[in-house]
Amino acid sequence: MGIGAGSGQGQLFLRSLLFLLLAGPPAPRPAGGQLRYAVPEELEHGAFVANLGEDLGLDVSTLSARRFRIVSRAGARQHLEVNLENGILFVNERIDREEVCEAGGTCLLHLQLLVESPLELYRVEVEVLDINDHAPTFPWQEYVLEVAESAVLGARFPLESAQDPDMGTNSVHTYRLSPNSFFSLEVQTRSDASKFAELVLERALDREQQRTHRVLLTALDGGVPERSGTAHILVTVLDANDNVPAFDQSSYGVSLPEDAPAGTLVIQLNATDLDEGPNGEIEYSFSGHAPPRVRELFHIEPRSGQVLLKGPLDYERANLHELYVQAKDRGPSAVAVHCRVLVHLLDVNDNAPEVTLTSVSTPVLEDAPPGTVIAVISVLDRDSGDNGHVICEVSPDVPFELRSSFRNYYTLVTTQALDREVVPEYNVSITARDMGSPALLTRSTLTILVSDVNDNAPRFLQPSYSVYVMENNAPGASICSVSALDPDCQQNAYLSYSIADGHIHGMPVGTYVSINSDSGHMYALRSLDYEQIRSFQIHVQAQDAGFPPLSANVTVHIFVLDQNDNAPVIISPMPRNGSMATELVPRSAGPGYLVGTVSAVDADAGLNSRLSYQLLQATDFTLFSVAPDTGELRTLRSFLEQDATRQRLVVQVCDGGQPALSATVSLLLSVVETMPQTLSDFSEFSLPPEASSSSPLTLYLLVSLGSISFTFLLAILILTAIRCRGERCSRQGDGCSPRLCHCCPGSRPSPEGLKTSNLTVQPPAGTMAATCLDIPGGGPPGYCYKVCLGPESAQSDFMFLKPCSPPRNNEKDPGKQSQLVQHLRVSKQIKQPNMDWLPPSTQRPALKRYQIRHCGNRGSGWKG
């Protein structure tokens, strides 16, 4: 601080009091309708400022009652206060002008005075007058000023200005410099009236004679009393930089492989400077016009001049880099010199070939001919020379090859026919290898899908199928399933199954079985009868959905298995006139006498047709016996006097099925003393032992019996044909008359005619057709079916059968019985229909109504 820096508070008070005495009491100065006062800063508490009561014309005694007061902002410092007893405005706390008014110019305190009853507002301005309470100060107590020894005389060096918070004449007024022989001081005035000093060189400097110079700079203000501040200035004489650096040569050349790692020394630069110290210390750097790419790849050590590799090099991007380097000493006014460094890159095989699929045609049809173009491939190697020469090839285990159209372009073509069923897709590995050392290669995998064509016909899993179906099966039941495979895919592998057209016993095969076109499951459409049909075969076709479609056939053999559904039928002896069969036995017959033979037939096969005979009832079980296998009825002993003359026997015939079925016949044997000459009921089928011993007689009897049977059968056929023709003519009327569906022994068709019959009725439009078929009796009681169809169902393949009743017991004509025996031996029994079966949905509308009538004699001697 200056001279008055250490004055105390008392001295400051004395100066303020002296100021007031010289200036006199502050008079109010109206300014724009308001009072204005002036007061110096730094006054003590209680210092008089003004008498507001007198200046405002207020009654001093009423100031307290009227609450006379200064209104100030909340939180603002209250520098001035009013004494309500006398109305004097006094200093409440010390005022520092530099603190209250930081900016220059006039410093005013604006007061608002408020008095009530009545309410009045007064404005007062108090100007704070500056006093010289601050000395000038420099930012630093010592300054270092560097001046080159080559500085010319009259050179000016601006100095740091001193700061004085006072205003006006109390601020910095002038500067003084301590006496010396090399520098002088000039004070300059700025536009804001502030002062600053400049050091002027008056004598040439010589660093070798005097390296430094010390001067004292003093700043003085214009206040009373005058205050001052000082600063020491150290002038350092700098050596003159009169020499520039020099490189060994203006241009350098170097070769560098492109795979050189970061930090590799590219070149060591060297430049010299004859100066000493900073003027002789050289710093290296890139010139200002060096491209950014060079700065990214290279680095220069500023002190050593080493050029180092900073980033990765790429020969394919740029094979030459041009570096411009400058060298400059560290002296003032340093001049930079430049040189050029050419970095030539050496190519290395650091780029593997690139494989690009320009065009790909996939999938490819499996029937594509050899030479079909699959893809166009281009290869590229960014290296040069042998490093960029590429050879492309594919793996040898695929039916493809590469053909070079022109440089670095190849086409992938097929070499042989493809088969999707063998290989559905190929993963072709394409290898591109350059000629560098070591060689680099690239493998690219191309997936080629083979598209399917319909070149494979379906194939059944078996060459043929054998199916065994138990007779009396439920219509609509599944009997088997066929399956075929097609190695093609998608539409070409979708198979549909169908049954080839054909006939089974004159009926279309579609009336027997059907097949699910999607799954191959086969279903029986009707209940099969072993006695009518024992086996048949159908041809199933499997066809794919390709274009053109391919198909395969397989034969399905269906074998009908027998069930024990037919009871034995006794054909000898036959009851006559509804009564039991009778026979005469001589009383003189001894043990073992052959009374007769009970004969029966069974339409089943195997064990189901194996018959056994037994005596179920007898008047005397000790008198007669029946052979279990042959049915021969013989006496066990001689007749006694007490034996009855009439012996009633019941013979039962059982088959070997499970469960067994049986039939019975009742015999009435009359014991006579002498035998008549006529033949008995058994004479047609069995001869006495003594008669059979003569071979010529037996032969004659057999020939006669055969002739009579043939003649009778022929007559029956003729009569049946005539009657059927008459009935056909009579059925051409309207409706189906019940009298036309009757049964008679003389109108039975032949068994072969029954098997091959196909009842197809074509009635006139708008009429109903009735079809009736008579089936020979001799078996179990049959049924008569009456079917009426509309015109739309005239082509129906359904066959409705009506078996007729067996002959009555009172028919004793030997010729007719012989004819009946032969007919029963060769014909098959028609089973009772399955009542649970309903026709297919496609034929239900055609079946308008049906009626089942039971016909025949339920009192016959056999059981069904």
Salt bridges, closest charged atoms under 4 A:
GLU42 OE1 - ARG94 NH1 2.28
GLU93 OE2 - ARG77 NE 2.96
GLU93 OE2 - HIS79 ND1 3.48
GLU98 OE1 - HIS134 ND1 3.73
GLU99 OE2 - ARG77 NH1 2.98
GLU116 OE2 - ARG67 NH1 3.65
GLU116 OE2 - ARG69 NH2 3.19
GLU125 OE1 - ARG36 NE 3.88
GLU125 OE2 - HIS110 ND1 3.48
GLU127 OE1 - ARG29 NH2 3.74
GLU127 OE1 - ARG36 NH2 3.65
ASP133 OD1 - HIS134 ND1 2.79
GLU142 OE2 - ARG214 NH1 3.35
ASP166 OD1 - HIS134 ND1 3.03
GLU186 OE1 - ARG156 NH1 2.34
GLU198 OE1 - ARG156 NH1 3.08
GLU281 OE1 - ARG330 NH1 2.91
GLU283 OE2 - ARG330 NE 3.48
GLU296 OE1 - ARG293 NH1 3.57
GLU301 OE2 - HIS299 NE2 3.51
GLU322 OE2 - ARG340 NH1 3.05
GLU354 OE2 - ARG382 NE 3.33
GLU393 OE2 - ARG433 NH1 3.37
GLU401 OE2 - ARG403 NE 2.93
GLU421 OE2 - ARG420 NH2 3.42
ASP452 OD1 - ARG420 NE 3.20
GLU471 OE1 - LYS831 NZ 3.35
ASP529 OD1 - LYS831 NZ 3.76
ASP565 OD2 - LYS831 NZ 3.44
ASP620 OD2 - ARG637 NH2 2.90
GLU632 OE1 - ARG634 NH2 3.09
ASP643 OD2 - ARG637 NH1 3.03
GLU673 OE2 - ARG587 NE 3.14
ASP681 OD1 - ARG576 NH2 2.84
GLU727 OE2 - ARG723 NE 3.37
GLU727 OE1 - ARG731 NH1 3.79
GLU727 OE2 - HIS742 NE2 3.45
ASP774 OD1 - LYS802 NZ 2.58
GLU792 OE2 - LYS848 NZ 3.34
